[in-house]
Amino acid sequence: MNRRILALAAAALLALIWLGVAERGWRFGVAAVIGAAAGLALYHASFGFTAAWRRMVRERRGAGLRAQMLLIGLSCLFTFPLMQWGGLIGMPATGNVLPIGLASAVGAFVFGIGMQLGGGCASGTLFVLGGGSTRMVLVLAFFVAGSAWATAHWDFWTSLPKTTSGYSIPRSLGTLPGLALMLVLMAAIARATAMIERRHHGAVEVLRPTGSWLTGPWSLAAGAVALAAVGVATMAVTGRPWGITAAFALWGTKIAAAAGIVIDSSYWSPGWRQAQLRASVFADATSVTNFGIVIGAMAAAALAGRFRPVLNLTGRDIATAVIGGLMMGYGARLAYGCNIGAFLGGMVSGSLHGWWWLIWGFIGSVIGTNLRGRIGMDPPLGPPPVMRPAAV
């Protein structure tokens, strides 16, 4: 079974590379390979944002958050210089520096709730789906629907108050001072999570080491390093940070158009987005990368011997998948993206909107975590550990 899945994943990746190259050239073939590498790393390291944030809220365990800070810090070491000097080596790159406002706050907040109910963020949805989760098929379907739905209301949300432009740390402070500031902030957040964990548990959690690089599992640190490489490679090849959910809006709108439903809003006004609607999805780098993630995770699950889809879903599984998917899709469009495109992409661009997303997304995640507990999605926690004074 797993050998057949592995062969299928390899064939699918080759087909994706060929289609990408045929549509837009070698860079799109490379984007497919980068996506597959991301899927492999995400699956083997079980690297996600949703569970990590939930563990911090429920259990005061911060290893996942520290891994995210490592991912951001490592990425910035390369993306900041790439944005400044990439053109000199034939790799011109532009960061995502976007305004902040009421709509993006609402979007990140709604996304934060949705990712806890759905059980995965954007990257998590794709790699868990690739790993064989039938529930994530439902989450993804409504994620796509919610993304297209949000574009229909684009004119209203963009009319709400926001800053006139974005704020870039490296542009304001300089590339190297801006990089130093970002590294200090990442270290400070990592240290704060460790202090909280030690105060609650007495020591930080001992994490699993990397097993096999081929069959997994990987440590969180190994996953962070691999995903930093994915993000940097994406920026070097495509000229912009790694993103995921813009493709979902494209897919949903194309599906709606095929069903005779026309979404008339300024989001799809004449321009490059209108050209996207007319072109194949394989002419969209984000779509090609997303397909690669699913294929890479499928291969990783097969290599690990864990590709075993489960078909039985409870009513709660279905309801939370539908609601969580819709909330993530709708929220991601308002917030310029998800945990990857808006949060990680904003951070590695040195943009203030990445921090804005983090604040509102985390608040939403706290509420979503509490909702999970109320409806029985998470088992009750045991009593907190008893902290005894050290012997004299």
C-alpha positions as a Markdown table, in Angstrom:
| # | Residue | x | y | z |
|---|---|---|---|---|
| 1 | Met | 0.0 | 0.0 | 0.0 |
| 2 | Asn | 2.6 | 2.5 | 1.1 |
| 3 | Arg | 4.9 | 1.6 | -1.8 |
| 4 | Arg | 2.0 | 2.3 | -4.2 |
| 5 | Ile | 1.3 | 5.6 | -2.5 |
| 6 | Leu | 5.0 | 6.6 | -2.8 |
| 7 | Ala | 5.1 | 5.7 | -6.5 |
| 8 | Leu | 1.9 | 7.7 | -7.0 |
| 9 | Ala | 3.4 | 10.7 | -5.2 |
| 10 | Ala | 6.6 | 10.5 | -7.3 |
| 11 | Ala | 4.5 | 10.3 | -10.5 |
| 12 | Ala | 2.3 | 13.2 | -9.4 |
| 13 | Leu | 5.4 | 15.3 | -8.6 |
| 14 | Leu | 6.9 | 14.7 | -12.0 |
| 15 | Ala | 3.6 | 15.6 | -13.7 |
| 16 | Leu | 3.4 | 18.8 | -11.6 |
| 17 | Ile | 6.9 | 19.8 | -12.5 |
| 18 | Trp | 6.2 | 19.2 | -16.2 |
| 19 | Leu | 2.9 | 21.2 | -16.1 |
| 20 | Gly | 4.6 | 24.0 | -14.3 |
| 21 | Val | 7.4 | 24.2 | -16.7 |
| 22 | Ala | 5.1 | 24.0 | -19.7 |
| 23 | Glu | 2.9 | 26.8 | -18.4 |
| 24 | Arg | 5.5 | 29.3 | -17.1 |
| 25 | Gly | 9.0 | 27.9 | -17.3 |
| 26 | Trp | 11.7 | 26.4 | -15.1 |
| 27 | Arg | 10.9 | 28.5 | -12.1 |
| 28 | Phe | 7.5 | 26.9 | -11.8 |
| 29 | Gly | 9.0 | 23.4 | -12.0 |
| 30 | Val | 11.4 | 24.4 | -9.1 |
| 31 | Ala | 8.4 | 25.8 | -7.2 |
| 32 | Ala | 6.8 | 22.3 | -7.3 |
| 33 | Val | 10.0 | 20.7 | -5.9 |
| 34 | Ile | 10.1 | 23.4 | -3.2 |
| 35 | Gly | 6.5 | 22.6 | -2.3 |
| 36 | Ala | 7.2 | 18.9 | -2.1 |
| 37 | Ala | 10.2 | 19.6 | 0.2 |
| 38 | Ala | 7.9 | 21.7 | 2.4 |
| 39 | Gly | 5.4 | 18.9 | 2.6 |
| 40 | Leu | 8.0 | 16.4 | 3.6 |
| 41 | Ala | 9.4 | 18.6 | 6.3 |
| 42 | Leu | 6.0 | 19.6 | 7.6 |
| 43 | Tyr | 4.9 | 16.0 | 7.9 |
| 44 | His | 8.1 | 14.5 | 9.4 |
| 45 | Ala | 8.5 | 17.3 | 11.9 |
| 46 | Ser | 4.7 | 17.6 | 12.6 |
| 47 | Phe | 5.5 | 21.3 | 12.3 |
| 48 | Gly | 2.4 | 23.4 | 12.7 |
| 49 | Phe | 1.2 | 26.6 | 14.2 |
| 50 | Thr | -2.2 | 25.5 | 15.4 |
| 51 | Ala | -1.1 | 22.8 | 17.9 |
| 52 | Ala | 1.9 | 24.8 | 19.1 |
| 53 | Trp | -0.3 | 27.8 | 20.0 |
| 54 | Arg | -2.9 | 25.6 | 21.6 |
| 55 | Arg | -0.3 | 23.9 | 23.8 |
| 56 | Met | 1.0 | 27.2 | 24.9 |
| 57 | Val | -2.5 | 28.3 | 26.0 |
| 58 | Arg | -3.6 | 25.0 | 27.5 |
| 59 | Glu | -0.4 | 23.5 | 28.9 |
| 60 | Arg | 2.1 | 26.3 | 29.0 |
| 61 | Arg | 4.4 | 24.3 | 26.8 |
| 62 | Gly | 6.3 | 26.6 | 24.4 |
| 63 | Ala | 8.6 | 24.3 | 22.3 |
| 64 | Gly | 6.4 | 24.8 | 19.3 |
| 65 | Leu | 6.5 | 28.6 | 19.6 |
| 66 | Arg | 10.3 | 28.5 | 20.1 |
| 67 | Ala | 10.6 | 26.5 | 16.9 |
| 68 | Gln | 8.6 | 29.1 | 15.1 |
| 69 | Met | 10.9 | 31.9 | 16.4 |
| 70 | Leu | 13.9 | 29.8 | 15.2 |
| 71 | Leu | 12.2 | 29.5 | 11.8 |
| 72 | Ile | 11.6 | 33.2 | 11.5 |
| 73 | Gly | 15.1 | 34.2 | 12.8 |
| 74 | Leu | 16.9 | 31.8 | 10.4 |
| 75 | Ser | 14.7 | 33.0 | 7.5 |
| 76 | Cys | 15.5 | 36.7 | 8.2 |
| 77 | Leu | 19.2 | 36.0 | 8.1 |
| 78 | Phe | 18.8 | 35.3 | 4.4 |
| 79 | Thr | 15.6 | 37.2 | 3.3 |
| 80 | Phe | 16.7 | 40.6 | 4.6 |
| 81 | Pro | 20.0 | 40.6 | 2.6 |
| 82 | Leu | 18.2 | 39.0 | -0.4 |
| 83 | Met | 15.6 | 41.9 | -0.5 |
| 84 | Gln | 18.5 | 44.4 | -0.3 |
| 85 | Trp | 21.1 | 42.8 | -2.6 |
| 86 | Gly | 19.4 | 39.9 | -4.4 |
| 87 | Gly | 19.3 | 41.9 | -7.6 |
| 88 | Leu | 23.1 | 41.9 | -7.7 |
| 89 | Ile | 23.2 | 38.1 | -8.0 |
| 90 | Gly | 20.3 | 37.8 | -10.4 |
| 91 | Met | 17.7 | 37.0 | -7.6 |
| 92 | Pro | 15.6 | 40.2 | -7.2 |
| 93 | Ala | 13.3 | 39.8 | -4.3 |
| 94 | Thr | 10.5 | 41.9 | -2.8 |
| 95 | Gly | 9.1 | 41.5 | 0.7 |
| 96 | Asn | 5.4 | 41.8 | 1.5 |
| 97 | Val | 5.0 | 45.2 | 3.2 |
| 98 | Leu | 1.3 | 45.8 | 3.7 |
| 99 | Pro | -0.9 | 48.2 | 5.6 |
| 100 | Ile | -2.6 | 47.4 | 8.9 |
| 101 | Gly | -6.1 | 48.2 | 9.7 |
| 102 | Leu | -9.5 | 47.0 | 11.0 |
| 103 | Ala | -10.1 | 44.5 | 8.3 |
| 104 | Ser | -6.8 | 42.7 | 8.7 |
| 105 | Ala | -7.3 | 42.6 | 12.5 |
| 106 | Val | -10.8 | 41.0 | 12.0 |
| 107 | Gly | -9.4 | 38.6 | 9.5 |
| 108 | Ala | -6.5 | 37.4 | 11.6 |
| 109 | Phe | -8.8 | 37.1 | 14.6 |
| 110 | Val | -11.4 | 35.0 | 12.7 |
| 111 | Phe | -8.6 | 32.9 | 11.2 |
| 112 | Gly | -7.2 | 32.2 | 14.7 |
| 113 | Ile | -10.5 | 30.8 | 15.9 |
| 114 | Gly | -11.1 | 28.9 | 12.7 |
| 115 | Met | -7.7 | 27.2 | 12.7 |
| 116 | Gln | -8.4 | 25.8 | 16.2 |
| 117 | Leu | -11.8 | 24.5 | 15.2 |
| 118 | Gly | -10.5 | 23.2 | 11.9 |
| 119 | Gly | -7.6 | 21.5 | 13.6 |
| 120 | Gly | -4.9 | 23.0 | 11.3 |
| 121 | Cys | -3.7 | 26.2 | 9.8 |
| 122 | Ala | -3.2 | 26.6 | 6.0 |
| 123 | Ser | 0.1 | 24.7 | 5.9 |
| 124 | Gly | -1.3 | 22.2 | 8.4 |
| 125 | Thr | -4.4 | 21.6 | 6.3 |
| 126 | Leu | -2.3 | 20.8 | 3.3 |
| 127 | Phe | 0.3 | 18.5 | 4.9 |
| 128 | Val | -2.3 | 16.6 | 7.0 |
| 129 | Leu | -4.4 | 16.2 | 3.9 |
| 130 | Gly | -1.4 | 14.8 | 2.1 |
| 131 | Gly | -0.8 | 12.5 | 5.0 |
| 132 | Gly | -4.2 | 10.8 | 4.4 |
| 133 | Ser | -6.7 | 12.7 | 6.6 |
| 134 | Thr | -10.1 | 12.5 | 5.1 |
| 135 | Arg | -11.4 | 15.2 | 7.5 |
| 136 | Met | -8.9 | 17.7 | 6.0 |
| 137 | Val | -10.5 | 17.2 | 2.6 |
| 138 | Leu | -13.6 | 18.8 | 4.1 |
| 139 | Val | -11.6 | 21.5 | 5.8 |
| 140 | Leu | -9.8 | 22.4 | 2.6 |
| 141 | Ala | -13.0 | 22.4 | 0.6 |
| 142 | Phe | -14.6 | 25.0 | 2.9 |
| 143 | Phe | -11.3 | 26.8 | 3.3 |
| 144 | Val | -11.4 | 27.4 | -0.5 |
| 145 | Ala | -15.1 | 28.3 | -0.4 |
| 146 | Gly | -14.5 | 30.8 | 2.4 |
| 147 | Ser | -11.6 | 32.4 | 0.5 |
| 148 | Ala | -13.7 | 33.0 | -2.6 |
| 149 | Trp | -16.6 | 34.2 | -0.4 |
| 150 | Ala | -14.4 | 36.9 | 1.1 |
| 151 | Thr | -13.4 | 38.3 | -2.3 |
| 152 | Ala | -17.1 | 39.0 | -3.0 |
| 153 | His | -17.1 | 41.4 | 0.0 |
| 154 | Trp | -13.7 | 42.9 | -0.7 |
| 155 | Asp | -15.1 | 46.4 | -1.5 |
| 156 | Phe | -16.7 | 46.6 | 2.0 |
| 157 | Trp | -13.7 | 45.4 | 4.0 |
| 158 | Thr | -11.2 | 47.6 | 2.1 |
| 159 | Ser | -13.3 | 50.7 | 2.8 |
| 160 | Leu | -12.6 | 50.3 | 6.6 |
| 161 | Pro | -9.9 | 52.4 | 8.3 |
| 162 | Lys | -6.3 | 51.3 | 7.7 |
| 163 | Thr | -2.9 | 52.8 | 7.4 |
| 164 | Thr | -2.1 | 54.4 | 4.0 |
| 165 | Ser | 1.0 | 52.2 | 3.6 |
| 166 | Gly | 3.0 | 49.5 | 5.3 |
| 167 | Tyr | 6.0 | 49.9 | 7.6 |
| 168 | Ser | 9.2 | 48.1 | 6.8 |
| 169 | Ile | 11.8 | 47.6 | 9.6 |
| 170 | Pro | 14.8 | 47.1 | 7.2 |
| 171 | Arg | 13.8 | 50.1 | 5.1 |
| 172 | Ser | 13.4 | 52.3 | 8.1 |
| 173 | Leu | 16.4 | 51.2 | 10.1 |
| 174 | Gly | 18.6 | 49.7 | 7.4 |
| 175 | Thr | 19.1 | 46.1 | 6.5 |
| 176 | Leu | 21.6 | 45.0 | 9.1 |
| 177 | Pro | 20.2 | 47.0 | 12.1 |
| 178 | Gly | 16.7 | 45.8 | 11.1 |
| 179 | Leu | 18.0 | 42.2 | 11.0 |
| 180 | Ala | 19.6 | 42.6 | 14.5 |
| 181 | Leu | 16.3 | 44.0 | 15.9 |
| 182 | Met | 14.3 | 41.1 | 14.5 |
| 183 | Leu | 16.8 | 38.5 | 15.9 |
| 184 | Val | 16.6 | 40.2 | 19.3 |
| 185 | Leu | 12.8 | 40.1 | 19.3 |
| 186 | Met | 12.7 | 36.5 | 18.2 |
| 187 | Ala | 15.1 | 35.5 | 21.0 |
| 188 | Ala | 13.1 | 37.5 | 23.6 |
| 189 | Ile | 9.9 | 35.7 | 22.6 |
| 190 | Ala | 11.6 | 32.3 | 22.8 |
| 191 | Arg | 13.1 | 33.2 | 26.2 |
| 192 | Ala | 9.7 | 34.3 | 27.5 |
| 193 | Thr | 8.1 | 31.0 | 26.5 |
| 194 | Ala | 10.8 | 29.1 | 28.2 |
| 195 | Met | 10.4 | 31.2 | 31.4 |
| 196 | Ile | 6.6 | 30.6 | 31.4 |
| 197 | Glu | 7.2 | 26.8 | 30.9 |
| 198 | Arg | 9.7 | 26.6 | 33.7 |
| 199 | Arg | 7.5 | 28.5 | 36.0 |
| 200 | His | 4.6 | 26.2 | 35.4 |
| 201 | His | 6.4 | 22.8 | 35.0 |
| 202 | Gly | 9.8 | 23.3 | 36.6 |
| 203 | Ala | 11.7 | 22.7 | 33.4 |
| 204 | Val | 11.3 | 22.9 | 29.7 |
| 205 | Glu | 10.0 | 19.8 | 27.9 |
| 206 | Val | 12.5 | 17.3 | 26.6 |
| 207 | Leu | 11.7 | 16.9 | 22.9 |
| 208 | Arg | 12.2 | 13.9 | 20.6 |
| 209 | Pro | 15.4 | 13.9 | 18.5 |
| 210 | Thr | 15.5 | 13.4 | 14.8 |
| 211 | Gly | 15.2 | 9.7 | 13.9 |
| 212 | Ser | 15.6 | 8.9 | 10.2 |
| 213 | Trp | 15.9 | 11.8 | 7.7 |
| 214 | Leu | 14.0 | 9.6 | 5.2 |
| 215 | Thr | 11.3 | 8.0 | 7.2 |
| 216 | Gly | 11.1 | 10.4 | 10.2 |
| 217 | Pro | 10.3 | 11.6 | 12.7 |
| 218 | Trp | 12.2 | 14.9 | 12.7 |
| 219 | Ser | 12.8 | 17.2 | 15.6 |
| 220 | Leu | 11.1 | 20.5 | 15.7 |
| 221 | Ala | 14.5 | 22.2 | 15.3 |
| 222 | Ala | 15.2 | 20.2 | 12.1 |
| 223 | Gly | 11.7 | 21.1 | 10.8 |
| 224 | Ala | 12.4 | 24.8 | 11.5 |
| 225 | Val | 15.7 | 24.7 | 9.6 |
| 226 | Ala | 14.1 | 22.8 | 6.7 |
| 227 | Leu | 11.2 | 25.2 | 6.4 |
| 228 | Ala | 13.5 | 28.2 | 6.6 |
| 229 | Ala | 15.3 | 26.8 | 3.6 |
| 230 | Val | 11.9 | 26.3 | 1.9 |
| 231 | Gly | 11.0 | 30.0 | 2.5 |
| 232 | Val | 14.3 | 31.4 | 1.4 |
| 233 | Ala | 14.3 | 29.2 | -1.7 |
| 234 | Thr | 10.8 | 30.4 | -2.5 |
| 235 | Met | 11.8 | 34.0 | -2.3 |
| 236 | Ala | 14.9 | 33.4 | -4.4 |
| 237 | Val | 13.0 | 31.6 | -7.1 |
| 238 | Thr | 9.7 | 33.5 | -7.2 |
| 239 | Gly | 10.9 | 36.9 | -5.9 |
| 240 | Arg | 8.4 | 37.0 | -3.0 |
| 241 | Pro | 7.8 | 35.3 | 0.3 |
| 242 | Trp | 6.1 | 31.9 | 0.6 |
| 243 | Gly | 2.3 | 32.1 | 0.5 |
| 244 | Ile | -0.6 | 29.6 | 0.5 |
| 245 | Thr | -4.1 | 31.0 | 0.7 |
| 246 | Ala | -4.1 | 33.4 | -2.3 |
| 247 | Ala | -4.3 | 30.2 | -4.4 |
| 248 | Phe | -7.4 | 29.1 | -2.4 |
| 249 | Ala | -9.3 | 32.3 | -3.4 |
| 250 | Leu | -8.3 | 31.6 | -7.0 |
| 251 | Trp | -9.4 | 28.0 | -6.9 |
| 252 | Gly | -12.7 | 28.9 | -5.3 |
| 253 | Thr | -13.5 | 31.7 | -7.7 |
| 254 | Lys | -12.6 | 29.5 | -10.7 |
| 255 | Ile | -14.9 | 26.7 | -9.4 |
| 256 | Ala | -17.7 | 29.3 | -8.8 |
| 257 | Ala | -17.3 | 30.6 | -12.3 |
| 258 | Ala | -17.5 | 27.1 | -13.7 |
| 259 | Ala | -20.8 | 26.7 | -11.8 |
| 260 | Gly | -22.1 | 29.9 | -13.3 |
| 261 | Ile | -21.5 | 32.1 | -10.2 |
| 262 | Val | -19.7 | 35.3 | -11.0 |
| 263 | Ile | -18.0 | 37.1 | -8.1 |
| 264 | Asp | -18.0 | 40.8 | -9.1 |
| 265 | Ser | -15.7 | 42.8 | -6.8 |
| 266 | Ser | -12.6 | 45.0 | -7.1 |
| 267 | Tyr | -10.5 | 42.1 | -5.9 |
| 268 | Trp | -10.9 | 40.6 | -9.4 |
| 269 | Ser | -10.9 | 43.8 | -11.3 |
| 270 | Pro | -8.9 | 44.0 | -14.5 |
| 271 | Gly | -5.3 | 43.5 | -13.8 |
| 272 | Trp | -3.0 | 40.6 | -12.8 |
| 273 | Arg | -5.7 | 38.9 | -10.7 |
| 274 | Gln | -8.1 | 38.9 | -13.7 |
| 275 | Ala | -5.4 | 37.4 | -15.8 |
| 276 | Gln | -5.0 | 34.7 | -13.1 |
| 277 | Leu | -8.7 | 33.8 | -13.5 |
| 278 | Arg | -8.2 | 33.3 | -17.2 |
| 279 | Ala | -5.0 | 31.3 | -16.9 |
| 280 | Ser | -4.5 | 27.7 | -15.8 |
| 281 | Val | -3.9 | 27.1 | -12.1 |
| 282 | Phe | -0.5 | 25.7 | -13.1 |
| 283 | Ala | 0.5 | 29.2 | -14.2 |
| 284 | Asp | 0.1 | 30.3 | -10.6 |
| 285 | Ala | 3.3 | 29.7 | -8.5 |
| 286 | Thr | 1.4 | 29.6 | -5.2 |
| 287 | Ser | -0.9 | 26.9 | -6.6 |
| 288 | Val | 2.0 | 24.8 | -7.9 |
| 289 | Thr | 3.7 | 25.1 | -4.5 |
| 290 | Asn | 0.6 | 24.0 | -2.7 |
| 291 | Phe | 0.1 | 21.0 | -4.9 |
| 292 | Gly | 3.7 | 20.1 | -4.2 |
| 293 | Ile | 3.1 | 20.3 | -0.4 |
| 294 | Val | 0.3 | 17.8 | -0.6 |
| 295 | Ile | 2.5 | 15.5 | -2.8 |
| 296 | Gly | 5.5 | 15.8 | -0.4 |
| 297 | Ala | 3.4 | 15.0 | 2.6 |
| 298 | Met | 1.9 | 12.0 | 0.9 |
| 299 | Ala | 5.4 | 10.7 | 0.1 |
| 300 | Ala | 6.5 | 11.4 | 3.7 |
| 301 | Ala | 3.5 | 9.5 | 5.1 |
| 302 | Ala | 4.2 | 6.6 | 2.8 |
| 303 | Leu | 7.9 | 6.5 | 3.8 |
| 304 | Ala | 6.9 | 6.5 | 7.4 |
| 305 | Gly | 4.3 | 3.7 | 6.9 |
| 306 | Arg | 1.5 | 5.9 | 8.2 |
| 307 | Phe | -0.7 | 6.6 | 5.1 |
| 308 | Arg | -3.9 | 5.1 | 6.4 |
| 309 | Pro | -7.0 | 7.2 | 5.6 |
| 310 | Val | -9.8 | 7.0 | 8.1 |
| 311 | Leu | -13.3 | 7.4 | 6.6 |
| 312 | Asn | -15.6 | 7.5 | 9.6 |
| 313 | Leu | -16.3 | 11.1 | 10.8 |
| 314 | Thr | -18.5 | 12.1 | 13.6 |
| 315 | Gly | -21.1 | 14.9 | 13.4 |
| 316 | Arg | -18.7 | 17.1 | 15.5 |
| 317 | Asp | -15.8 | 16.3 | 13.1 |
| 318 | Ile | -17.9 | 17.4 | 10.1 |
| 319 | Ala | -19.4 | 20.6 | 11.8 |
| 320 | Thr | -16.0 | 21.8 | 13.1 |
| 321 | Ala | -14.3 | 21.1 | 9.7 |
| 322 | Val | -17.0 | 23.1 | 7.9 |
| 323 | Ile | -17.0 | 26.0 | 10.3 |
| 324 | Gly | -13.3 | 26.1 | 10.8 |
| 325 | Gly | -12.6 | 25.9 | 7.1 |
| 326 | Leu | -15.0 | 28.7 | 6.3 |
| 327 | Met | -13.5 | 30.9 | 9.0 |
| 328 | Met | -10.0 | 30.3 | 7.9 |
| 329 | Gly | -10.7 | 31.0 | 4.3 |
| 330 | Tyr | -12.7 | 34.2 | 5.0 |
| 331 | Gly | -10.2 | 35.5 | 7.6 |
| 332 | Ala | -7.1 | 34.8 | 5.5 |
| 333 | Arg | -8.3 | 37.0 | 2.7 |
| 334 | Leu | -9.1 | 39.9 | 5.0 |
| 335 | Ala | -5.7 | 39.6 | 6.7 |
| 336 | Tyr | -3.6 | 39.4 | 3.5 |
| 337 | Gly | -3.0 | 35.7 | 4.2 |
| 338 | Cys | -2.6 | 33.0 | 6.8 |
| 339 | Asn | 0.0 | 32.0 | 9.3 |
| 340 | Ile | 2.4 | 31.5 | 6.3 |
| 341 | Gly | 1.6 | 34.3 | 3.9 |
| 342 | Ala | 0.7 | 37.0 | 6.4 |
| 343 | Phe | 2.5 | 36.1 | 9.7 |
| 344 | Leu | 5.6 | 34.3 | 8.5 |
| 345 | Gly | 5.7 | 36.2 | 5.2 |
| 346 | Gly | 5.3 | 39.5 | 7.0 |
| 347 | Met | 8.0 | 38.7 | 9.6 |
| 348 | Val | 10.6 | 37.6 | 7.1 |
| 349 | Ser | 9.8 | 40.8 | 5.1 |
| 350 | Gly | 10.4 | 42.9 | 8.2 |
| 351 | Ser | 6.8 | 44.3 | 7.9 |
| 352 | Leu | 4.8 | 45.5 | 10.8 |
| 353 | His | 1.7 | 43.7 | 9.4 |
| 354 | Gly | 3.3 | 40.4 | 10.4 |
| 355 | Trp | 3.3 | 41.5 | 14.1 |
| 356 | Trp | -0.2 | 42.8 | 13.7 |
| 357 | Trp | -1.3 | 39.4 | 12.4 |
| 358 | Leu | 0.4 | 37.7 | 15.3 |
| 359 | Ile | -1.4 | 39.7 | 17.9 |
| 360 | Trp | -4.9 | 39.3 | 16.5 |
| 361 | Gly | -4.4 | 35.7 | 15.3 |
| 362 | Phe | -3.1 | 34.6 | 18.7 |
| 363 | Ile | -6.1 | 36.3 | 20.5 |
| 364 | Gly | -8.4 | 34.4 | 18.1 |
| 365 | Ser | -6.5 | 31.2 | 18.7 |
| 366 | Val | -7.0 | 31.6 | 22.5 |
| 367 | Ile | -10.8 | 31.9 | 22.0 |
| 368 | Gly | -10.7 | 28.9 | 19.5 |
| 369 | Thr | -8.8 | 26.8 | 22.0 |
| 370 | Asn | -11.4 | 27.5 | 24.7 |
| 371 | Leu | -14.2 | 26.7 | 22.3 |
| 372 | Arg | -12.5 | 23.3 | 21.6 |
| 373 | Gly | -12.5 | 22.5 | 25.3 |
| 374 | Arg | -16.2 | 23.5 | 25.7 |
| 375 | Ile | -17.3 | 21.2 | 22.9 |
| 376 | Gly | -15.1 | 18.3 | 23.9 |
| 377 | Met | -12.5 | 18.4 | 21.1 |
| 378 | Asp | -9.7 | 18.3 | 23.7 |
| 379 | Pro | -9.5 | 16.0 | 26.7 |
| 380 | Pro | -9.5 | 17.8 | 30.1 |
| 381 | Leu | -6.1 | 18.6 | 31.5 |
| 382 | Gly | -4.9 | 17.0 | 34.7 |
| 383 | Pro | -4.1 | 19.0 | 37.8 |
| 384 | Pro | -1.2 | 21.4 | 37.5 |
| 385 | Pro | 2.2 | 20.1 | 38.8 |
| 386 | Val | 3.0 | 20.7 | 42.4 |
| 387 | Met | 6.1 | 22.8 | 42.7 |
| 388 | Arg | 8.1 | 21.8 | 45.7 |
| 389 | Pro | 10.9 | 24.0 | 47.1 |
| 390 | Ala | 14.4 | 22.7 | 46.5 |
| 391 | Ala | 16.1 | 20.9 | 49.4 |
| 392 | Val | 18.5 | 23.1 | 51.4 |
